Amino acid sequence: MGLEWSALGQTWSKDSDWMGFEAVSDEEETRPIGRRDIVVAWRGTVAPSEWYEDLQRKLEPVEEGKAKVEYGFLSIYTSKSDATRYNKSSASEQVMKEVKRLVKFHMTRGKQVSLTITGDSLGGALALLNAYEVATSIPNLPISVISFGAPRVGNIAFIDELYQMGVKTL
């Protein structure tokens, strides 16, 4: 990928100790695909508290509607705490702020833009939650999710909504 890399963040928190990265394709990578691709990568499960959250089976609504996702994944994605240095805003808030900034930056320069989100294990679950949030926030943005060893994240309604919003998953 391109040279523009920045850390999405890290936290030392009992609720989540996550880290992700974003990258943007450079001119050489953009030419063959015909658009600037923003890539978000989420890491997998590491901390014991994450393993516990991964095992939660309770479904929570994502928004108003029938789509529901596993409580533990949603908790890790949305948790925040003023008591921690890097978790004053949630993973969701941090990644969405940066994705929106990058999409706006490149689109105002006349570039076609797409988003690829990837992750392993917990990272694959976070990638799907991230894709859902981006798809509802930035309509018509081409979004692809490539996950490895990801657990089941949500119910059939969640998958149907991702499909209806045009999110491609592998």
C-alpha distance (Angstrom), angle and dihedral (degrees) to the residues before:
residue distance angle dihedral
M1 . . .
G2 3.77 . .
L3 3.74 130.2 .
E4 3.79 98.3 -104.5
W5 3.82 104.2 100.5
S6 3.80 129.2 156.0
A7 3.78 134.2 165.6
L8 3.78 114.7 -108.6
G9 3.75 88.4 -152.0
Q10 3.73 147.5 -89.2
T11 3.76 133.1 -131.7
W12 3.75 140.2 -162.7
S13 3.74 100.1 -142.6
K14 3.77 136.9 132.2
D15 3.82 88.0 -130.3
S16 3.77 98.9 53.7
D17 3.75 138.6 -7.6
W18 3.77 100.0 -173.2
M19 3.72 137.0 153.3
G20 3.75 134.2 -172.3
F21 3.76 138.4 169.7
E22 3.76 136.1 -147.0
A23 3.77 128.7 -152.8
V24 3.79 134.9 178.6
S25 3.78 124.8 -146.5
D26 3.79 114.6 -110.1
E27 3.80 124.6 -135.0
E28 3.81 93.4 -85.2
E29 3.82 92.9 52.8
T30 3.81 93.0 40.7
R31 3.82 96.0 57.1
P32 3.84 98.4 66.5
I33 3.82 94.8 46.9
G34 3.80 95.3 38.2
R35 3.78 96.1 -130.1
R36 3.77 143.5 63.7
D37 3.81 107.6 -96.3
I38 3.78 120.0 -152.8
V39 3.79 112.6 -156.9
V40 3.80 125.4 -159.9
A41 3.81 117.7 -170.7
W42 3.81 123.5 -167.1
R43 3.79 123.7 -164.0
G44 3.79 124.0 -130.6
T45 3.79 133.0 -110.5
V46 3.80 115.3 -52.9
A47 3.81 113.3 145.1
P48 3.84 123.1 70.6
S49 3.82 90.1 -123.5
E50 3.82 88.4 57.0
W51 3.81 91.3 52.9
Y52 3.79 88.0 53.1
E53 3.81 92.0 49.5
D54 3.83 90.5 45.9
L55 3.81 89.3 60.2
Q56 3.82 95.7 54.0
R57 3.79 110.6 117.0
K58 3.79 99.3 -173.5
L59 3.80 114.0 115.7
E60 3.80 120.9 -137.9
P61 3.81 126.9 -168.9
V62 3.81 112.5 -105.2
E63 3.79 92.2 -154.4
E64 3.76 134.1 -23.3
G65 3.77 104.6 -49.0
K66 3.77 141.4 54.9
A67 3.81 98.1 -59.9
K68 3.79 111.7 109.0
V69 3.80 132.7 176.2
E70 3.78 135.7 -165.9
Y71 3.80 110.5 -76.2
G72 3.82 95.0 -134.4
F73 3.81 95.5 55.0
L74 3.80 92.3 44.9
S75 3.80 89.9 48.9
I76 3.81 92.7 52.9
Y77 3.82 90.8 45.9
T78 3.81 95.4 49.2
S79 3.83 105.4 28.7
K80 3.77 119.8 116.3
S81 3.77 136.8 165.5
D82 3.79 134.0 -165.5
A83 3.80 87.7 -149.7
T84 3.82 93.3 69.8
R85 3.77 129.0 71.5
Y86 3.81 99.3 -133.5
N87 3.80 102.8 24.0
K88 3.81 100.1 64.2
S89 3.79 85.6 114.4
S90 3.79 123.2 33.3
A91 3.79 128.2 -106.9
S92 3.80 86.4 -107.4
E93 3.80 93.6 53.7
Q94 3.79 93.6 45.4
V95 3.80 97.4 47.5
M96 3.80 94.0 42.1
K97 3.80 92.1 51.2
E98 3.81 90.8 53.3
V99 3.83 96.3 41.9
K100 3.81 91.5 50.0
R101 3.81 90.5 47.5
L102 3.81 92.8 50.4
V103 3.81 94.5 44.8
K104 3.81 91.3 50.2
F105 3.83 92.3 44.3
H106 3.81 94.2 53.9
M107 3.81 97.5 36.9
T108 3.81 92.4 52.7
R109 3.81 86.1 56.0
G110 3.79 90.3 56.3
K111 3.80 97.0 -103.9
Q112 3.79 125.7 142.4
V113 3.82 107.1 -124.6
S114 3.80 135.3 -157.8
L115 3.79 134.6 175.1
T116 3.79 128.5 -136.0
I117 3.81 117.7 -171.8
T118 3.78 122.2 -169.9
G119 3.78 139.6 174.9
D120 3.78 146.1 149.5
S121 3.82 124.8 -121.7
L122 3.82 105.7 -34.3
G123 3.82 86.5 10.3
G124 3.80 89.6 59.6
A125 3.80 90.2 53.0
L126 3.81 91.0 48.4
A127 3.81 89.2 48.0
L128 3.82 90.6 58.7
L129 3.80 92.6 46.8
N130 3.80 89.3 47.8
A131 3.83 91.4 49.2
Y132 3.80 91.4 50.6
E133 3.79 91.8 50.7
V134 3.81 94.0 46.7
A135 3.82 92.1 46.4
T136 3.81 91.1 53.4
S137 3.83 92.2 44.6
I138 3.81 101.0 41.5
P139 3.82 109.0 33.5
N140 3.81 118.8 -155.7
L141 3.81 94.5 18.5
P142 3.82 107.9 136.7
I143 3.83 105.5 -118.3
S144 3.79 128.4 -174.1
V145 3.80 127.2 -176.8
I146 3.79 120.9 -158.9
S147 3.79 111.1 -175.9
F148 3.78 133.3 175.3
G149 3.78 123.5 -152.4
A150 3.78 91.8 -13.4
P151 3.78 118.3 167.3
R152 3.78 124.2 -131.3
V153 3.79 106.1 -72.1
G154 3.78 106.6 -175.9
N155 3.76 149.0 -4.0
I156 3.81 127.4 -80.1
A157 3.82 91.2 -89.6
F158 3.84 89.2 57.9
I159 3.81 91.2 51.9
D160 3.81 90.9 45.3
E161 3.81 91.3 52.3
L162 3.82 91.7 49.8
Y163 3.81 88.9 50.7
Q164 3.83 93.0 47.2
M165 3.82 90.0 51.0
G166 3.81 89.4 54.1
V167 3.81 97.8 -112.3
K168 3.81 109.6 158.6
T169 3.81 115.8 -146.5
L170 3.77 133.3 -167.5
